[in-house]
Amino acid sequence: MNEHSTLKPTRLLWLLASFFLVYLYSCQKDMSKLPNADNRVSEMARAAQSFKAKHESAEVVFDWYHYVANLQLRISPQPVYILLHRSFGYIGVALYEAVRPGIKHGESFSNLLYQMPQMPKIDEGKPYLWSASANAVLASLFQKYLTGLSDADKASIQQHEAATRQSLRQLAPEDVINRSEAFGRAVATAIYNWSTTDQFSLLSTTYQPSALPGSWVPTPPNFPSPTGGDLRYSRPFLSYSLKAVAPEMPVTYSSDPWSAFYQAAKDVYDIGKSLSAEQKAIANWWADAGGVGVGVPAPYHTIGIVTQVLENHHADLEQAAEVYAKTGIAMKDGPINTFRSKYLYNLLRPVTYIRQQIDPTWLPYLTTPPYPEYPSGLMGVIGPVTQVLIREFGDKPFTDDSYAWRGLPARHYSSLSKMAEEAALSRVYAGIHYRWTQYASIDFGRQMGNVIADLDLKNPHVKN
């Protein structure tokens, strides 16, 4: 991850070039009528006023997502990942709404998401630069949603916004920039105000311990109290997520040494007793919480994957905004559905079963999180996010270099689905999930990802 205090010169040149090329195409000029070098920038600035988001580069947005990941890379204590999953859900939806009027037939999420209010309106007939709107909405919401920001961090965000604004001034007149930024900030305010009413809570005030065989209990070494039990009562983005639960567990609890459940626990135990270097590397790669300077704070690993896929496919501003919004919906609703299911099935963790039935001294490679086993929390996010990306771009090869900053080699996958499968298995290697849990969780995540991917953001009756 690199420092990003402003748009890199090469990126700015790319922006200018892209605006210029679209301008030439839209005006259908022949080569004999090309503007001379002295007038070229002013010509581009005038042309940019009428561009749609599809004609604008997404580099401003990519730059912001790289910047905030780097800003929080060494934050201490590390952020609560489920809280930031929620935050980036709202940020993604806000980004889309801030550029939506520049999307042909763009449908507002106000008409698609559960209890979402109507969004601010633009001044019809007046030009906007959607990159400026995106710059303003992201700067505003990152300051509101990011956790653990120091005064220096907040000043840095403001400086990044100002530097980006300075770069964008070469693409549009000052009044267009001001109007676009005002719209972006209005969207940010509307989204943030809406988010304060979603009853989000990571407490477990409604959890009642159970004495039934196979029920979850706090786990070693510290036996922390349960968290996340009240998350199921948080308002979701999707109506689907009001009641969605994982399917019945494919393996029934049993203490019988010949049972499928015992064998599943024995599988985790055997793997944990002889972990290979590669299995440890995979477990660590997807843990994302190894401490300052060790792990990528969640959810920045997931967001980094989304950003890299978008960059690999040279997504424009329109496509990037749509994908950040849909993957953001997955990041917020995925944990809601997952934790509703966790506390419904209330299944004990492998470490508990193994210490009861196989080896009383055994501990997993990574510390077990303080909530029930089934389904997988990681796959509740990675699963639907990956499926959204697959539906948008296809199940193509992918290289994840999220730990390049630590000097670790990138991991290469023959497809995005293979990447998700490795993420699932990482929790088996870590000793915190049964193998069958992970494969069932992949299916549950895929189902939710398809629901999100099916959201139709193009309404031919919308005039924009």
C-alpha positions as CSV (number, residue, x, y, z in Angstrom):
1,M,0.0,0.0,0.0
2,N,1.3,3.4,-1.0
3,E,0.9,6.9,0.5
4,H,-1.8,8.9,-1.3
5,S,-1.8,12.6,-0.5
6,T,-3.0,13.6,-4.0
7,L,-3.7,12.2,-7.4
8,K,-0.5,10.9,-8.8
9,P,0.7,12.8,-11.9
10,T,0.3,9.8,-14.1
11,R,-3.2,9.4,-12.9
12,L,-4.0,13.0,-13.5
13,L,-2.6,12.7,-17.0
14,W,-4.8,9.6,-17.5
15,L,-7.8,11.6,-16.3
16,L,-7.1,14.4,-18.7
17,A,-6.5,12.1,-21.6
18,S,-9.7,10.2,-21.0
19,F,-11.8,13.4,-20.9
20,F,-10.1,14.6,-24.0
21,L,-10.7,11.3,-25.9
22,V,-14.4,11.2,-24.9
23,Y,-14.7,14.9,-25.9
24,L,-13.3,14.2,-29.3
25,Y,-15.6,11.2,-29.8
26,S,-18.7,12.9,-28.6
27,C,-18.1,15.9,-30.9
28,Q,-17.3,13.6,-33.8
29,K,-14.5,15.8,-35.0
30,D,-12.2,14.7,-37.8
31,M,-8.5,14.9,-37.5
32,S,-8.3,18.2,-39.4
33,K,-10.3,19.9,-36.7
34,L,-8.4,18.9,-33.6
35,P,-8.0,21.8,-31.1
36,N,-4.5,23.2,-30.9
37,A,-2.4,22.5,-27.8
38,D,-3.0,25.9,-26.2
39,N,-6.8,25.4,-26.2
40,R,-6.9,21.7,-25.5
41,V,-7.3,21.9,-21.6
42,S,-10.0,24.5,-21.8
43,E,-11.8,22.5,-24.5
44,M,-11.7,19.5,-22.2
45,A,-13.0,21.5,-19.2
46,R,-16.0,22.7,-21.2
47,A,-16.7,19.1,-22.5
48,A,-16.5,17.7,-19.0
49,Q,-19.5,19.7,-17.9
50,S,-21.8,17.5,-19.8
51,F,-20.1,14.2,-19.3
52,K,-22.0,11.2,-17.8
53,A,-20.4,9.2,-15.0
54,K,-19.6,6.5,-17.6
55,H,-17.3,9.0,-19.3
56,E,-15.4,9.8,-16.1
57,S,-12.4,7.9,-14.8
58,A,-12.8,6.2,-11.4
59,E,-9.2,7.1,-10.4
60,V,-10.4,9.7,-7.8
61,V,-12.4,6.9,-6.1
62,F,-9.7,4.3,-6.3
63,D,-7.3,6.8,-4.9
64,W,-9.5,7.4,-1.9
65,Y,-10.0,3.8,-1.1
66,H,-6.2,3.1,-1.3
67,Y,-5.6,6.2,0.8
68,V,-7.9,5.3,3.7
69,A,-6.6,1.7,3.8
70,N,-3.1,3.1,4.2
71,L,-4.3,5.6,6.8
72,Q,-5.7,2.9,9.0
73,L,-3.1,0.3,8.4
74,R,-1.2,0.9,11.6
75,I,-4.2,2.1,13.7
76,S,-4.1,1.0,17.3
77,P,-6.3,-0.5,18.6
78,Q,-7.4,-2.0,15.3
79,P,-11.0,-1.2,14.3
80,V,-13.9,-3.4,15.0
81,Y,-14.3,-5.1,11.7
82,I,-18.1,-5.7,11.8
83,L,-18.6,-2.0,12.6
84,L,-16.5,-0.9,9.6
85,H,-18.2,-3.4,7.4
86,R,-21.4,-1.5,8.2
87,S,-19.7,1.8,7.6
88,F,-18.3,0.9,4.2
89,G,-21.8,-0.4,3.3
90,Y,-23.2,3.1,3.8
91,I,-20.2,4.7,2.1
92,G,-20.6,2.6,-1.0
93,V,-24.3,3.4,-1.3
94,A,-23.6,7.1,-0.7
95,L,-20.9,7.0,-3.4
96,Y,-23.4,5.6,-5.9
97,E,-26.1,8.2,-5.0
98,A,-23.5,11.0,-5.3
99,V,-22.9,10.1,-9.0
100,R,-26.2,8.5,-9.9
101,P,-27.7,11.6,-11.6
102,G,-24.8,11.2,-14.0
103,I,-25.7,7.6,-14.9
104,K,-28.1,7.1,-17.8
105,H,-31.4,5.7,-16.4
106,G,-29.7,5.4,-13.0
107,E,-32.1,4.0,-10.4
108,S,-31.8,5.4,-6.9
109,F,-31.3,2.9,-4.1
110,S,-34.1,4.8,-2.3
111,N,-36.5,2.7,-4.5
112,L,-34.7,-0.6,-3.8
113,L,-33.4,-0.7,-0.2
114,Y,-35.4,-1.2,2.9
115,Q,-36.7,2.0,4.5
116,M,-34.2,4.2,2.6
117,P,-35.3,7.8,2.4
118,Q,-35.3,9.8,-0.8
119,M,-32.0,11.4,-1.7
120,P,-31.2,15.0,-2.5
121,K,-31.9,16.3,-6.0
122,I,-29.5,18.1,-8.4
123,D,-30.2,21.4,-10.1
124,E,-31.7,20.1,-13.4
125,G,-30.1,21.6,-16.5
126,K,-26.9,22.6,-14.7
127,P,-23.6,20.8,-15.3
128,Y,-21.8,18.6,-12.8
129,L,-18.5,16.9,-12.5
130,W,-19.2,13.6,-10.9
131,S,-15.7,13.0,-9.8
132,A,-15.9,16.2,-7.7
133,S,-19.2,14.9,-6.2
134,A,-17.5,11.6,-5.4
135,N,-14.5,13.4,-3.8
136,A,-16.8,15.4,-1.5
137,V,-19.0,12.5,-0.4
138,L,-16.1,10.2,0.4
139,A,-14.1,12.9,2.2
140,S,-17.2,13.7,4.3
141,L,-18.1,10.1,5.2
142,F,-14.6,8.8,5.8
143,Q,-14.3,11.5,8.5
144,K,-17.7,10.4,10.0
145,Y,-17.3,6.7,9.8
146,L,-13.6,5.8,10.2
147,T,-12.7,4.8,13.8
148,G,-9.7,5.9,15.8
149,L,-8.9,9.0,13.8
150,S,-6.5,11.4,15.4
151,D,-6.6,15.1,14.8
152,A,-3.7,14.6,12.4
153,D,-5.6,11.9,10.5
154,K,-8.6,14.2,10.1
155,A,-6.4,17.0,8.8
156,S,-4.8,14.5,6.4
157,I,-8.2,13.6,5.0
158,Q,-9.1,17.2,4.5
159,Q,-5.7,17.8,2.8
160,H,-6.3,14.8,0.5
161,E,-9.8,16.2,-0.4
162,A,-8.3,19.6,-1.1
163,A,-5.4,18.2,-3.2
164,T,-7.9,16.1,-5.2
165,R,-10.1,19.1,-5.7
166,Q,-7.1,21.1,-7.0
167,S,-6.5,18.3,-9.6
168,L,-10.1,18.3,-10.7
169,R,-10.1,22.1,-11.2
170,Q,-8.3,21.4,-14.5
171,L,-11.4,19.5,-15.7
172,A,-14.3,21.9,-15.0
173,P,-14.9,25.6,-14.0
174,E,-15.1,26.6,-10.3
175,D,-18.9,26.9,-10.3
176,V,-19.3,23.3,-11.6
177,I,-16.8,22.0,-8.9
178,N,-18.7,23.9,-6.2
179,R,-22.1,22.7,-7.3
180,S,-20.9,19.1,-7.6
181,E,-19.2,19.1,-4.2
182,A,-22.3,20.6,-2.5
183,F,-24.4,17.8,-4.0
184,G,-21.9,15.2,-2.7
185,R,-22.0,16.6,0.8
186,A,-25.8,16.7,0.8
187,V,-25.9,13.0,-0.1
188,A,-23.3,12.3,2.6
189,T,-25.5,14.1,5.2
190,A,-28.6,12.3,4.1
191,I,-26.9,8.9,4.2
192,Y,-25.3,9.4,7.5
193,N,-28.5,10.7,9.2
194,W,-30.3,7.6,7.9
195,S,-27.5,5.3,9.2
196,T,-28.0,6.6,12.8
197,T,-31.5,5.0,12.9
198,D,-30.5,1.4,12.0
199,Q,-30.2,0.1,15.7
200,F,-26.8,-1.3,15.0
201,S,-25.3,-3.1,18.1
202,L,-22.6,-5.6,18.7
203,L,-23.9,-6.4,22.2
204,S,-25.6,-9.7,23.1
205,T,-28.2,-8.5,25.5
206,T,-30.8,-11.0,24.3
207,Y,-28.6,-14.0,24.4
208,Q,-29.6,-16.8,26.8
209,P,-27.1,-19.6,27.4
210,S,-28.4,-23.1,26.7
211,A,-27.7,-26.3,28.5
212,L,-28.6,-28.4,25.5
213,P,-25.8,-30.8,24.2
214,G,-23.8,-29.2,21.4
215,S,-24.6,-25.6,22.5
216,W,-22.0,-22.8,22.2
217,V,-20.1,-21.9,25.3
218,P,-17.3,-19.3,25.8
219,T,-14.0,-20.6,24.5
220,P,-10.4,-20.7,25.7
221,P,-7.9,-19.3,26.4
222,N,-9.7,-16.2,27.8
223,F,-13.4,-17.4,27.6
224,P,-14.8,-14.0,26.6
225,S,-18.6,-13.3,26.7
226,P,-20.6,-13.5,23.5
227,T,-20.7,-10.6,21.1
228,G,-22.9,-9.8,18.1
229,G,-26.1,-11.4,19.4
230,D,-28.1,-8.2,18.9
231,L,-26.8,-7.6,15.4
232,R,-29.7,-9.5,13.9
233,Y,-32.0,-6.7,15.0
234,S,-30.1,-4.1,13.0
235,R,-32.0,-2.7,10.1
236,P,-30.6,-4.2,6.9
237,F,-30.3,-2.8,3.4
238,L,-32.3,-5.6,1.8
239,S,-35.8,-6.8,2.6
240,Y,-34.3,-10.2,2.0
241,S,-32.1,-9.7,5.0
242,L,-35.0,-9.2,7.4
243,K,-35.4,-12.9,7.8
244,A,-32.7,-14.7,5.9
245,V,-31.0,-17.6,7.7
246,A,-28.5,-20.2,6.7
247,P,-29.9,-23.6,5.8
248,E,-30.2,-26.3,8.5
249,M,-26.8,-27.7,9.5
250,P,-25.8,-30.5,7.2
251,V,-24.2,-32.4,10.1
252,T,-26.1,-33.2,13.3
253,Y,-24.4,-32.8,16.6
254,S,-23.3,-36.1,18.2
255,S,-20.6,-37.2,20.7
256,D,-20.5,-40.6,19.2
257,P,-16.9,-41.3,17.9
258,W,-18.4,-43.0,14.8
259,S,-20.6,-40.0,14.0
260,A,-20.1,-37.5,11.1
261,F,-19.9,-34.7,13.6
262,Y,-17.1,-36.4,15.6
263,Q,-15.2,-37.0,12.4
264,A,-15.6,-33.4,11.3
265,A,-14.1,-32.3,14.7
266,K,-11.3,-34.9,14.3
267,D,-10.5,-33.5,10.9
268,V,-9.9,-30.0,12.5
269,Y,-7.9,-31.6,15.3
270,D,-5.7,-33.6,12.9
271,I,-5.0,-30.6,10.7
272,G,-4.2,-28.5,13.7
273,K,-1.7,-31.0,15.0
274,S,0.4,-31.0,11.9
275,L,-0.1,-27.7,10.1
276,S,2.1,-27.2,7.1
277,A,3.8,-23.8,6.5
278,E,1.4,-23.3,3.6
279,Q,-1.6,-23.9,5.7
280,K,-0.4,-21.5,8.3
281,A,0.3,-18.9,5.6
282,I,-3.3,-19.3,4.4
283,A,-4.7,-19.0,7.8
284,N,-2.7,-15.8,8.5
285,W,-3.5,-14.4,5.1
286,W,-7.2,-14.3,5.8
287,A,-7.0,-13.5,9.5
288,D,-6.5,-9.8,8.9
289,A,-6.2,-9.0,12.6
290,G,-2.7,-9.9,13.5
291,G,-1.9,-6.6,15.2
292,V,-0.4,-3.3,14.2
293,G,2.1,-3.8,11.3
294,V,1.1,-7.5,11.0
295,G,-2.3,-7.8,9.5
296,V,-4.5,-5.7,7.2
297,P,-7.2,-4.4,9.4
298,A,-10.6,-5.8,8.4
299,P,-12.4,-4.9,6.2
300,Y,-9.6,-3.4,4.2
301,H,-8.6,-6.8,2.8
302,T,-12.0,-7.3,1.3
303,I,-12.2,-3.7,0.1
304,G,-8.7,-4.0,-1.4
305,I,-9.9,-7.1,-3.4
306,V,-12.9,-5.1,-4.7
307,T,-10.7,-2.2,-5.7
308,Q,-8.1,-4.4,-7.4
309,V,-10.8,-6.2,-9.4
310,L,-12.2,-2.8,-10.5
311,E,-8.8,-1.5,-11.4
312,N,-7.9,-4.7,-13.3
313,H,-11.0,-4.2,-15.5
314,H,-10.4,-0.5,-16.0
315,A,-13.8,0.3,-14.5
316,D,-15.2,3.8,-15.2
317,L,-16.8,5.9,-12.4
318,E,-20.3,4.6,-13.2
319,Q,-19.3,0.9,-12.9
320,A,-17.1,1.5,-9.9
321,A,-19.8,3.3,-8.0
322,E,-22.3,0.5,-8.7
323,V,-19.9,-2.2,-7.6
324,Y,-18.7,-0.4,-4.4
325,A,-22.4,0.0,-3.5
326,K,-23.4,-3.6,-4.1
327,T,-20.3,-5.0,-2.4
328,G,-21.0,-2.6,0.4
329,I,-24.5,-3.9,0.8
330,A,-22.9,-7.4,1.1
331,M,-20.5,-6.2,3.8
332,K,-23.4,-4.7,5.9
333,D,-26.1,-7.3,5.4
334,G,-23.8,-10.3,5.4
335,P,-23.0,-10.1,9.1
336,I,-26.7,-9.5,10.0
337,N,-27.8,-12.7,8.3
338,T,-24.8,-14.6,9.6
339,F,-25.2,-13.6,13.2
340,R,-29.0,-14.2,13.1
341,S,-28.1,-17.7,11.9
342,K,-25.3,-18.2,14.5
343,Y,-27.5,-17.5,17.4
344,L,-30.4,-19.5,15.9
345,Y,-28.3,-22.7,15.7
346,N,-26.0,-21.8,18.6
347,L,-23.5,-24.5,17.8
348,L,-20.3,-25.1,19.9
349,R,-16.9,-24.4,18.4
350,P,-14.4,-27.0,17.4
351,V,-12.1,-26.1,20.3
352,T,-14.9,-26.9,22.8
353,Y,-15.8,-30.2,21.2
354,I,-12.2,-31.3,20.8
355,R,-11.3,-30.6,24.4
356,Q,-14.4,-32.4,25.6
357,Q,-14.2,-35.5,23.3
358,I,-10.6,-35.8,21.9
359,D,-7.8,-33.9,23.6
360,P,-8.4,-31.7,26.7
361,T,-5.2,-29.7,26.1
362,W,-5.8,-28.8,22.4
363,L,-5.9,-25.2,21.2
364,P,-6.5,-23.9,17.7
365,Y,-3.8,-22.1,15.6
366,L,-5.7,-18.8,15.8
367,T,-7.9,-17.6,18.7
368,T,-11.6,-18.5,18.4
369,P,-14.0,-15.5,18.1
370,P,-16.5,-15.1,20.9
371,Y,-19.7,-16.3,19.2
372,P,-21.3,-19.5,17.9
373,E,-19.9,-21.6,15.1
374,Y,-22.4,-21.9,12.2
375,P,-22.3,-20.3,9.7
376,S,-18.9,-18.7,9.1
377,G,-18.5,-14.9,9.8
378,L,-15.7,-14.6,7.2
379,M,-17.8,-16.3,4.5
380,G,-20.8,-14.2,5.4
381,V,-18.9,-11.3,3.9
382,I,-16.4,-12.8,1.4
383,G,-19.0,-15.1,0.0
384,P,-21.6,-12.5,-1.2
385,V,-18.9,-9.9,-2.1
386,T,-17.1,-12.5,-4.3
387,Q,-20.4,-13.5,-6.0
388,V,-21.2,-9.8,-6.8
389,L,-17.8,-9.5,-8.5
390,I,-18.3,-12.8,-10.4
391,R,-21.7,-11.6,-11.6
392,E,-20.2,-8.3,-12.8
393,F,-16.9,-9.5,-14.3
394,G,-17.1,-13.3,-14.6
395,D,-15.3,-15.9,-12.5
396,K,-11.8,-15.0,-13.8
397,P,-8.3,-15.4,-12.4
398,F,-7.2,-13.1,-9.7
399,T,-4.0,-12.2,-7.8
400,D,-4.3,-10.9,-4.3
401,D,-1.4,-8.7,-3.2
402,S,-2.9,-7.3,0.0
403,Y,0.3,-8.1,2.0
404,A,2.8,-6.7,-0.5
405,W,3.6,-4.0,2.1
406,R,4.9,-6.7,4.4
407,G,7.0,-8.2,1.6
408,L,4.8,-11.3,1.4
409,P,4.4,-12.8,-2.1
410,A,1.0,-12.3,-3.8
411,R,-1.4,-15.2,-3.9
412,H,-2.7,-16.3,-7.3
413,Y,-6.1,-17.9,-7.9
414,S,-7.4,-19.5,-11.1
415,S,-10.8,-17.9,-10.4
416,L,-12.5,-15.6,-7.8
417,S,-14.5,-18.7,-6.6
418,K,-11.2,-20.5,-5.9
419,M,-10.1,-17.5,-3.9
420,A,-13.3,-17.7,-1.8
421,E,-12.8,-21.4,-1.3
422,E,-9.3,-20.7,0.1
423,A,-10.7,-18.1,2.4
424,A,-13.2,-20.6,3.7
425,L,-10.5,-23.3,4.2
426,S,-8.3,-20.8,6.0
427,R,-10.7,-21.0,9.0
428,V,-10.4,-24.8,9.1
429,Y,-6.6,-24.5,9.1
430,A,-7.0,-21.8,11.9
431,G,-8.9,-24.4,13.9
432,I,-12.0,-22.3,14.4
433,H,-14.5,-23.8,12.0
434,Y,-15.6,-27.3,10.9
435,R,-15.0,-28.0,7.2
436,W,-18.7,-28.6,6.5
437,T,-19.5,-25.2,8.0
438,Q,-17.3,-23.5,5.5
439,Y,-18.7,-25.2,2.4
440,A,-22.3,-24.6,3.6
441,S,-21.4,-20.9,4.2
442,I,-20.0,-20.5,0.7
443,D,-23.5,-21.5,-0.6
444,F,-25.2,-19.2,1.8
445,G,-23.0,-16.3,0.8
446,R,-23.5,-17.1,-2.9
447,Q,-27.3,-17.0,-2.5
448,M,-27.1,-13.5,-0.9
449,G,-24.6,-12.3,-3.5
450,N,-27.1,-13.2,-6.2
451,V,-29.9,-11.3,-4.5
452,I,-27.7,-8.2,-4.5
453,A,-26.4,-8.7,-8.0
454,D,-30.0,-8.9,-9.2
455,L,-30.8,-5.3,-8.0
456,D,-31.6,-3.5,-11.2
457,L,-29.9,-0.1,-11.2
458,K,-31.1,0.9,-14.6
459,N,-34.6,2.3,-14.9
460,P,-35.5,3.4,-18.5
461,H,-38.2,5.7,-17.0
462,V,-35.6,7.7,-15.1
463,K,-34.5,10.8,-17.0
464,N,-30.8,11.5,-16.4
